[in-house]
Amino acid sequence: MGNTLDKVKKALDTEIEAILHFRENLDPNVEKAVELIFQSKGKVIVTGVGKSGDVGKKIASTLSSTGTPSYFLHPSDAAHGDAGILAQGDVVIAIGKSGESEELLNLLPTIKSIGAKLVGLTANPQSRLALDCDIVILTPVLKEACPLELAPTSSTTIALMLGDAIAMALMELRNFQKEDFALYHPAGRLGKRLSLKVDDVMRKGDKLAKVNSDASLEEVLSEITTKLVGATGVVDPNGKLIGFVTDYDIRRLLNAGKLDKSIKAKELMNPKPTVFESGIMAYDVLQSMERREKPISVAPIVSNNGTLLGIVSIHDLLQKGL
């Protein structure tokens, strides 16, 4: 196994060296390409065949998710009607190490005729792809990690990293923020953490457990049981939170032999519970509940004037996939 590990490390070292060489000799045309895409009123179309096509799919996805509308177009599909996605004002990023792939080259006249701009990523400055581009970014490869120098390894890594770097530069130019990222990732965990507010999760309306300060033990237990949240707020006549009772508070008194049927909510409640204000992010509430010196499992949500608006449990937050 030691010998195998050495082989793996050698491949990694080869790719790292190739990346560093590319970084130190970065083609200044990258800046022109980023500016062209940034100023463009159209979309970005990424194309390539084989491993370059696989890299192109990832680059297109990254661009789209960070504020630059982008699609992947396979050259073979383009020849059978999918070139209809192209329009004047678009920018096409064509990826090809050799720059001589016949399928890719066959697409170039269509791109030119439609009036889209062409950016090429290639290691061959004399290739037909390089010579036909509006902007060519050279991606020289010091050495492939493949011991036969055949399988694309370092070259595809460089193309992928360059695509990521272009996307990140555009992201900054567009002032793309966390809220924008969340908008494009509504179903993912990151999107939920960036967009879901505690108001979207909390029990409210007819699901909100609350009693007045003179409520009996029976009323408190009924409210906690029927609302299925493990706690109830205690409010004044104006609906402002004055205390909080959890089922743990009741059990603690029961175990201590101090629970009397005549006890009222105001005697059961914690008058200074941990509260969260309406409008804050649900993920921030979850983190706060978990990271306290004594973690809590349920908490009231109030308005800025102290009115009880809802109750949230850690179970509710986790169920949302945070």
C-alpha positions as CSV (number, residue, x, y, z in Angstrom):
1,M,0.0,0.0,0.0
2,G,2.9,2.3,0.7
3,N,4.0,2.2,-3.0
4,T,0.4,2.9,-4.0
5,L,0.3,5.9,-1.7
6,D,3.5,7.2,-3.3
7,K,1.9,7.0,-6.7
8,V,-1.2,8.9,-5.5
9,K,1.1,11.6,-4.0
10,K,3.1,11.8,-7.2
11,A,0.0,12.4,-9.3
12,L,-1.2,15.1,-6.8
13,D,2.3,16.7,-6.9
14,T,2.3,16.8,-10.7
15,E,-1.1,18.5,-10.8
16,I,-0.1,21.0,-8.1
17,E,3.1,21.9,-10.0
18,A,1.1,22.4,-13.2
19,I,-1.4,24.6,-11.4
20,L,1.4,26.8,-9.9
21,H,3.1,27.0,-13.2
22,F,-0.2,28.2,-14.8
23,R,-0.8,30.6,-12.0
24,E,2.6,32.2,-12.4
25,N,2.2,32.5,-16.1
26,L,-1.5,33.5,-16.2
27,D,-2.6,34.8,-19.6
28,P,-3.5,38.5,-19.2
29,N,-6.4,37.9,-21.6
30,V,-8.3,36.5,-18.7
31,E,-9.0,40.1,-17.7
32,K,-10.4,40.8,-21.2
33,A,-12.6,37.8,-21.1
34,V,-14.0,38.7,-17.7
35,E,-14.7,42.2,-18.8
36,L,-16.4,40.9,-22.0
37,I,-18.7,38.7,-20.0
38,F,-19.4,41.3,-17.5
39,Q,-20.4,43.9,-20.1
40,S,-22.4,41.4,-22.2
41,K,-26.2,41.8,-22.2
42,G,-26.6,38.1,-23.2
43,K,-25.9,34.8,-21.6
44,V,-22.8,32.7,-21.4
45,I,-22.7,29.4,-23.4
46,V,-20.0,26.9,-22.4
47,T,-19.0,24.2,-24.9
48,G,-16.5,21.4,-25.2
49,V,-16.2,17.7,-25.9
50,G,-15.0,14.7,-23.9
51,K,-13.4,15.6,-20.6
52,S,-13.5,19.3,-21.6
53,G,-17.2,19.0,-22.0
54,D,-17.5,17.6,-18.4
55,V,-15.5,20.5,-17.1
56,G,-17.7,22.9,-19.2
57,K,-20.8,21.6,-17.5
58,K,-19.4,22.4,-14.1
59,I,-18.3,25.9,-15.2
60,A,-21.7,26.7,-16.6
61,S,-23.3,25.5,-13.4
62,T,-21.0,27.6,-11.2
63,L,-21.5,30.7,-13.4
64,S,-25.3,30.4,-13.2
65,S,-25.4,29.9,-9.5
66,T,-23.3,33.0,-8.8
67,G,-25.1,35.5,-10.9
68,T,-24.0,34.9,-14.5
69,P,-26.8,33.1,-16.5
70,S,-25.0,30.2,-18.3
71,Y,-25.8,27.0,-20.2
72,F,-23.7,24.1,-21.4
73,L,-24.0,23.3,-25.1
74,H,-22.5,20.1,-26.5
75,P,-21.2,20.6,-30.0
76,S,-22.9,17.4,-31.3
77,D,-26.2,18.6,-30.0
78,A,-25.6,22.0,-31.4
79,A,-25.3,20.4,-34.9
80,H,-28.8,18.9,-34.5
81,G,-30.8,22.0,-33.5
82,D,-29.6,23.0,-30.0
83,A,-27.5,25.8,-31.5
84,G,-30.8,27.7,-31.4
85,I,-30.0,28.6,-27.8
86,L,-27.3,30.9,-29.2
87,A,-28.1,34.6,-29.8
88,Q,-26.3,37.8,-30.7
89,G,-24.8,39.3,-27.7
90,D,-24.0,36.0,-26.0
91,V,-20.5,35.0,-25.0
92,V,-19.4,31.4,-25.9
93,I,-16.6,29.8,-23.8
94,A,-15.1,27.0,-25.9
95,I,-12.8,24.6,-24.0
96,G,-10.3,22.3,-25.8
97,K,-6.7,21.5,-24.8
98,S,-5.6,20.8,-28.4
99,G,-8.0,23.3,-29.9
100,E,-8.4,20.9,-32.8
101,S,-11.5,18.8,-31.9
102,E,-13.5,18.5,-35.1
103,E,-16.9,18.6,-33.3
104,L,-15.9,21.8,-31.6
105,L,-14.5,23.4,-34.7
106,N,-17.6,22.6,-36.7
107,L,-19.6,24.8,-34.2
108,L,-17.4,27.9,-34.7
109,P,-18.9,29.1,-38.0
110,T,-22.4,29.0,-36.5
111,I,-21.2,31.0,-33.5
112,K,-19.7,33.6,-35.8
113,S,-22.8,33.8,-38.0
114,I,-25.1,34.3,-35.1
115,G,-23.0,37.1,-33.8
116,A,-22.0,35.7,-30.4
117,K,-18.5,36.5,-29.1
118,L,-16.1,33.6,-28.7
119,V,-13.6,33.0,-25.8
120,G,-11.3,30.0,-26.2
121,L,-9.5,28.1,-23.5
122,T,-6.7,26.1,-25.1
123,A,-3.1,25.0,-24.5
124,N,-2.3,25.3,-28.2
125,P,-1.8,28.9,-29.4
126,Q,-1.6,27.8,-33.1
127,S,-4.8,25.7,-33.0
128,R,-7.7,26.6,-35.2
129,L,-9.8,27.3,-32.1
130,A,-7.2,29.9,-30.9
131,L,-7.0,31.5,-34.3
132,D,-10.8,31.8,-34.6
133,C,-11.5,33.3,-31.1
134,D,-12.3,36.9,-30.3
135,I,-10.3,36.3,-27.1
136,V,-8.1,33.3,-26.4
137,I,-6.8,32.3,-23.0
138,L,-3.8,30.0,-23.2
139,T,-3.8,27.2,-20.6
140,P,-0.3,25.7,-20.9
141,V,0.1,22.4,-19.1
142,L,3.5,21.7,-17.5
143,K,2.8,18.0,-17.4
144,E,-0.2,15.7,-17.2
145,A,-0.5,13.5,-14.1
146,C,-1.1,10.6,-16.4
147,P,2.1,8.5,-16.5
148,L,1.5,8.0,-20.3
149,E,0.8,11.7,-20.8
150,L,-2.4,10.7,-22.5
151,A,-5.4,11.0,-20.1
152,P,-6.4,14.7,-19.5
153,T,-5.6,15.3,-15.8
154,S,-3.6,18.5,-15.1
155,S,-5.2,20.1,-18.2
156,T,-8.8,19.5,-17.1
157,T,-7.9,20.7,-13.5
158,I,-6.5,23.9,-14.9
159,A,-9.5,24.5,-17.1
160,L,-11.9,23.9,-14.2
161,M,-10.0,26.2,-11.8
162,L,-9.8,28.9,-14.4
163,G,-13.6,28.6,-14.9
164,D,-14.1,28.9,-11.2
165,A,-11.8,31.9,-11.0
166,I,-13.7,33.7,-13.8
167,A,-17.0,33.0,-12.0
168,M,-15.6,34.4,-8.7
169,A,-14.3,37.5,-10.4
170,L,-17.7,38.1,-12.0
171,M,-19.4,37.4,-8.7
172,E,-17.4,40.3,-7.1
173,L,-18.0,42.6,-10.0
174,R,-21.7,42.0,-9.8
175,N,-21.6,42.5,-6.0
176,F,-23.3,39.2,-5.6
177,Q,-24.4,38.8,-2.0
178,K,-25.5,35.9,0.3
179,E,-29.1,36.9,-0.3
180,D,-28.6,36.4,-4.0
181,F,-27.0,33.0,-3.5
182,A,-29.9,32.0,-1.3
183,L,-32.3,33.0,-4.0
184,Y,-30.7,30.7,-6.5
185,H,-30.4,27.8,-4.0
186,P,-33.7,27.7,-2.2
187,A,-33.9,24.0,-1.7
188,G,-30.3,23.4,-0.5
189,R,-29.1,23.6,3.0
190,L,-27.0,26.6,2.3
191,G,-29.9,28.4,0.7
192,K,-32.1,27.6,3.7
193,R,-29.6,28.9,6.1
194,L,-29.3,32.1,4.2
195,S,-32.9,32.7,3.5
196,L,-35.2,31.0,6.0
197,K,-36.3,33.3,8.8
198,V,-37.5,32.2,12.2
199,D,-41.0,33.5,11.3
200,D,-41.1,30.9,8.6
201,V,-40.6,28.1,11.1
202,M,-42.2,29.2,14.4
203,R,-45.6,28.0,15.7
204,K,-47.9,30.9,15.4
205,G,-51.6,31.8,15.1
206,D,-53.8,29.0,16.3
207,K,-50.7,26.9,16.9
208,L,-49.2,29.3,19.3
209,A,-49.3,28.2,23.0
210,K,-50.0,31.0,25.4
211,V,-51.8,31.6,28.6
212,N,-52.5,34.5,31.0
213,S,-50.6,34.9,34.3
214,D,-53.5,33.5,36.4
215,A,-53.9,30.4,34.3
216,S,-54.2,27.2,36.4
217,L,-51.9,24.3,36.2
218,E,-54.5,22.4,34.3
219,E,-54.8,25.2,31.7
220,V,-51.0,25.4,31.4
221,L,-50.7,21.6,30.9
222,S,-53.6,21.6,28.4
223,E,-52.0,24.4,26.3
224,I,-48.6,22.7,26.3
225,T,-50.2,19.3,25.3
226,T,-52.6,20.5,22.6
227,K,-50.1,22.8,20.9
228,L,-47.4,20.1,20.8
229,V,-44.4,22.4,21.3
230,G,-43.4,21.5,24.9
231,A,-43.9,25.0,26.3
232,T,-46.3,27.9,26.5
233,G,-45.8,31.7,26.7
234,V,-47.3,33.7,29.5
235,V,-48.7,37.0,28.4
236,D,-50.2,40.1,29.8
237,P,-53.6,41.5,28.7
238,N,-51.9,43.3,25.8
239,G,-50.3,40.1,24.5
240,K,-46.8,41.0,25.7
241,L,-44.6,38.1,26.9
242,I,-44.0,38.2,30.7
243,G,-42.8,34.7,31.2
244,F,-42.3,31.2,29.7
245,V,-43.3,27.8,31.0
246,T,-41.7,24.6,29.6
247,D,-42.7,21.0,30.4
248,Y,-39.3,20.7,32.0
249,D,-40.2,23.4,34.5
250,I,-43.2,21.4,35.5
251,R,-41.4,18.1,35.7
252,R,-38.6,19.8,37.8
253,L,-41.2,21.0,40.4
254,L,-43.0,17.6,40.3
255,N,-39.7,15.7,41.1
256,A,-39.0,18.2,43.9
257,G,-42.4,17.6,45.4
258,K,-43.3,21.3,45.0
259,L,-46.1,21.0,42.4
260,D,-49.5,21.9,43.8
261,K,-52.7,21.8,41.8
262,S,-53.5,25.4,42.9
263,I,-50.3,26.8,41.4
264,K,-50.7,29.5,38.7
265,A,-48.8,30.2,35.5
266,K,-47.1,33.2,37.1
267,E,-45.6,30.9,39.7
268,L,-44.5,28.3,37.2
269,M,-43.0,30.6,34.6
270,N,-39.4,31.7,34.0
271,P,-39.8,35.5,34.0
272,K,-36.6,36.0,32.0
273,P,-36.5,33.4,29.3
274,T,-34.2,33.4,26.3
275,V,-36.2,35.1,23.6
276,F,-35.5,35.9,19.9
277,E,-36.9,38.7,17.9
278,S,-39.0,38.3,14.8
279,G,-37.2,38.6,11.5
280,I,-33.9,37.0,12.4
281,M,-32.5,34.1,10.5
282,A,-33.7,30.6,11.6
283,Y,-30.2,29.2,11.4
284,D,-28.9,31.9,13.8
285,V,-31.6,30.9,16.2
286,L,-30.6,27.2,15.9
287,Q,-27.0,28.0,16.5
288,S,-27.8,30.1,19.5
289,M,-30.0,27.4,21.0
290,E,-27.3,24.8,20.6
291,R,-24.3,26.7,21.6
292,R,-25.5,28.2,24.9
293,E,-23.8,27.0,28.1
294,K,-27.1,25.3,28.9
295,P,-28.7,24.5,25.5
296,I,-32.4,25.1,25.2
297,S,-34.9,23.2,23.0
298,V,-37.7,25.7,22.8
299,A,-37.9,29.5,22.8
300,P,-40.5,32.3,22.4
301,I,-40.3,34.8,19.4
302,V,-41.3,38.3,20.1
303,S,-41.8,41.6,18.3
304,N,-39.6,44.6,19.0
305,N,-42.0,45.8,21.6
306,G,-42.2,42.4,23.4
307,T,-45.4,41.0,22.0
308,L,-45.4,37.2,21.8
309,L,-45.6,36.2,18.1
310,G,-44.6,32.6,18.1
311,I,-42.7,29.7,19.7
312,V,-40.0,27.7,17.9
313,S,-38.5,24.4,18.9
314,I,-35.1,23.0,18.0
315,H,-37.0,20.1,16.4
316,D,-38.9,22.4,14.1
317,L,-35.6,24.0,13.0
318,L,-33.9,20.7,12.3
319,Q,-36.9,19.4,10.4
320,K,-36.4,22.3,8.0
321,G,-33.0,20.8,7.1
322,L,-30.9,23.5,8.7
